[in-house]
Amino acid sequence: MLGRIINKIESLSIKPFFRALLLELYHRWKLFFCGEPMSMASYLYKTARVTGTSEYEVFCKSAESWPVTQEKIEQDFGAYLLDHQVPYYVTDFIRKNQKHIDALHIPLL
């Protein structure tokens, strides 16, 4: 049933932002209720919510220990928003802090 819902959402000719928002909500719902392993994008989301910052600020914090320019951070963040592509420096940051992130609990909303 959920597969049909997601196919319907993907086939709708609504504005890309709303389509992306609906898909993101679906993926988060599926993750929360189905107990699938967390993706890097999910860890990034959880880190931002728990720390009270945005995902962009987590990108900037992650890049502090890597030689990454501000322009590269902005490009990578744009790719993250479109395709959930998490760059190497954010992946490294999350892996180094994964134990602490797992210990924290965040409400669904």
C-alpha positions as YAML, in Angstrom:
chain: A
units: angstrom
residues:
- id: 1
  name: MET
  ca: [0.00, 0.00, 0.00]
- id: 2
  name: LEU
  ca: [2.76, 2.44, 0.89]
- id: 3
  name: GLY
  ca: [4.49, 1.60, -2.37]
- id: 4
  name: ARG
  ca: [1.40, 2.69, -4.26]
- id: 5
  name: ILE
  ca: [1.29, 5.92, -2.26]
- id: 6
  name: ILE
  ca: [4.91, 6.72, -3.07]
- id: 7
  name: ASN
  ca: [4.37, 5.90, -6.75]
- id: 8
  name: LYS
  ca: [1.39, 8.27, -6.75]
- id: 9
  name: ILE
  ca: [3.47, 11.00, -5.12]
- id: 10
  name: GLU
  ca: [6.22, 10.52, -7.70]
- id: 11
  name: SER
  ca: [3.76, 10.68, -10.58]
- id: 12
  name: LEU
  ca: [2.11, 13.89, -9.40]
- id: 13
  name: SER
  ca: [3.06, 16.94, -11.38]
- id: 14
  name: ILE
  ca: [3.36, 19.18, -8.34]
- id: 15
  name: LYS
  ca: [6.10, 21.62, -7.62]
- id: 16
  name: PRO
  ca: [9.44, 19.86, -7.07]
- id: 17
  name: PHE
  ca: [9.80, 21.28, -3.55]
- id: 18
  name: PHE
  ca: [6.51, 19.79, -2.36]
- id: 19
  name: ARG
  ca: [7.25, 16.51, -4.11]
- id: 20
  name: ALA
  ca: [10.64, 16.35, -2.39]
- id: 21
  name: LEU
  ca: [9.02, 17.21, 0.94]
- id: 22
  name: LEU
  ca: [6.43, 14.44, 0.59]
- id: 23
  name: LEU
  ca: [9.11, 11.92, -0.38]
- id: 24
  name: GLU
  ca: [11.27, 12.98, 2.55]
- id: 25
  name: LEU
  ca: [8.37, 12.57, 4.99]
- id: 26
  name: TYR
  ca: [7.62, 9.14, 3.55]
- id: 27
  name: HIS
  ca: [11.23, 8.00, 3.94]
- id: 28
  name: ARG
  ca: [11.40, 9.27, 7.52]
- id: 29
  name: TRP
  ca: [8.10, 7.57, 8.37]
- id: 30
  name: LYS
  ca: [9.33, 4.32, 6.83]
- id: 31
  name: LEU
  ca: [12.60, 4.56, 8.75]
- id: 32
  name: PHE
  ca: [10.87, 5.27, 12.06]
- id: 33
  name: PHE
  ca: [8.21, 2.59, 11.85]
- id: 34
  name: CYS
  ca: [9.96, -0.14, 9.86]
- id: 35
  name: GLY
  ca: [13.16, -0.08, 11.89]
- id: 36
  name: GLU
  ca: [15.47, -0.03, 8.89]
- id: 37
  name: PRO
  ca: [19.12, 0.86, 9.50]
- id: 38
  name: MET
  ca: [19.76, 4.57, 9.52]
- id: 39
  name: SER
  ca: [21.31, 6.07, 6.42]
- id: 40
  name: MET
  ca: [23.93, 8.81, 6.53]
- id: 41
  name: ALA
  ca: [21.21, 11.29, 5.58]
- id: 42
  name: SER
  ca: [19.16, 10.11, 8.57]
- id: 43
  name: TYR
  ca: [22.14, 10.48, 10.89]
- id: 44
  name: LEU
  ca: [22.69, 13.97, 9.51]
- id: 45
  name: TYR
  ca: [19.03, 14.84, 10.13]
- id: 46
  name: LYS
  ca: [19.16, 13.45, 13.68]
- id: 47
  name: THR
  ca: [22.38, 15.30, 14.46]
- id: 48
  name: ALA
  ca: [20.87, 18.58, 13.32]
- id: 49
  name: ARG
  ca: [17.65, 18.10, 15.30]
- id: 50
  name: VAL
  ca: [19.39, 17.04, 18.51]
- id: 51
  name: THR
  ca: [21.90, 19.90, 18.39]
- id: 52
  name: GLY
  ca: [19.25, 22.45, 17.47]
- id: 53
  name: THR
  ca: [21.03, 23.43, 14.27]
- id: 54
  name: SER
  ca: [20.35, 23.00, 10.58]
- id: 55
  name: GLU
  ca: [21.79, 20.34, 8.33]
- id: 56
  name: TYR
  ca: [23.78, 23.11, 6.64]
- id: 57
  name: GLU
  ca: [25.44, 24.00, 9.94]
- id: 58
  name: VAL
  ca: [26.35, 20.32, 10.43]
- id: 59
  name: PHE
  ca: [27.96, 20.43, 6.97]
- id: 60
  name: CYS
  ca: [29.98, 23.49, 8.00]
- id: 61
  name: LYS
  ca: [31.03, 21.90, 11.32]
- id: 62
  name: SER
  ca: [32.00, 18.69, 9.51]
- id: 63
  name: ALA
  ca: [34.18, 20.59, 7.07]
- id: 64
  name: GLU
  ca: [36.26, 22.23, 9.81]
- id: 65
  name: SER
  ca: [38.70, 19.32, 9.95]
- id: 66
  name: TRP
  ca: [38.97, 19.00, 6.15]
- id: 67
  name: PRO
  ca: [40.41, 21.40, 3.55]
- id: 68
  name: VAL
  ca: [36.98, 22.24, 2.09]
- id: 69
  name: THR
  ca: [36.03, 25.67, 0.74]
- id: 70
  name: GLN
  ca: [32.77, 27.42, 1.51]
- id: 71
  name: GLU
  ca: [31.79, 27.12, -2.17]
- id: 72
  name: LYS
  ca: [32.32, 23.35, -2.03]
- id: 73
  name: ILE
  ca: [30.17, 23.11, 1.11]
- id: 74
  name: GLU
  ca: [27.38, 24.99, -0.67]
- id: 75
  name: GLN
  ca: [27.65, 22.77, -3.75]
- id: 76
  name: ASP
  ca: [27.62, 19.62, -1.63]
- id: 77
  name: PHE
  ca: [24.69, 20.86, 0.42]
- id: 78
  name: GLY
  ca: [22.75, 21.52, -2.77]
- id: 79
  name: ALA
  ca: [23.45, 17.95, -3.92]
- id: 80
  name: TYR
  ca: [22.34, 16.70, -0.50]
- id: 81
  name: LEU
  ca: [19.04, 18.55, -0.78]
- id: 82
  name: LEU
  ca: [18.37, 17.16, -4.24]
- id: 83
  name: ASP
  ca: [19.63, 13.57, -3.99]
- id: 84
  name: HIS
  ca: [20.62, 12.95, -0.34]
- id: 85
  name: GLN
  ca: [24.26, 12.66, -1.41]
- id: 86
  name: VAL
  ca: [26.31, 13.01, 1.76]
- id: 87
  name: PRO
  ca: [29.91, 14.13, 1.06]
- id: 88
  name: TYR
  ca: [32.99, 12.42, 2.47]
- id: 89
  name: TYR
  ca: [33.70, 15.02, 5.17]
- id: 90
  name: VAL
  ca: [30.16, 14.78, 6.59]
- id: 91
  name: THR
  ca: [30.31, 10.97, 6.43]
- id: 92
  name: ASP
  ca: [33.60, 11.08, 8.34]
- id: 93
  name: PHE
  ca: [32.12, 13.41, 10.97]
- id: 94
  name: ILE
  ca: [29.08, 11.17, 11.44]
- id: 95
  name: ARG
  ca: [31.13, 7.97, 11.65]
- id: 96
  name: LYS
  ca: [33.42, 9.49, 14.27]
- id: 97
  name: ASN
  ca: [30.38, 10.57, 16.34]
- id: 98
  name: GLN
  ca: [28.01, 7.72, 15.52]
- id: 99
  name: LYS
  ca: [28.20, 6.16, 18.98]
- id: 100
  name: HIS
  ca: [27.12, 9.45, 20.57]
- id: 101
  name: ILE
  ca: [24.41, 10.05, 17.97]
- id: 102
  name: ASP
  ca: [22.96, 6.56, 18.51]
- id: 103
  name: ALA
  ca: [22.73, 7.22, 22.26]
- id: 104
  name: LEU
  ca: [20.55, 10.28, 21.73]
- id: 105
  name: HIS
  ca: [16.83, 9.99, 21.23]
- id: 106
  name: ILE
  ca: [14.81, 12.41, 19.18]
- id: 107
  name: PRO
  ca: [11.03, 12.62, 19.02]
- id: 108
  name: LEU
  ca: [9.37, 12.00, 15.66]
- id: 109
  name: LEU
  ca: [8.14, 15.58, 15.38]
...
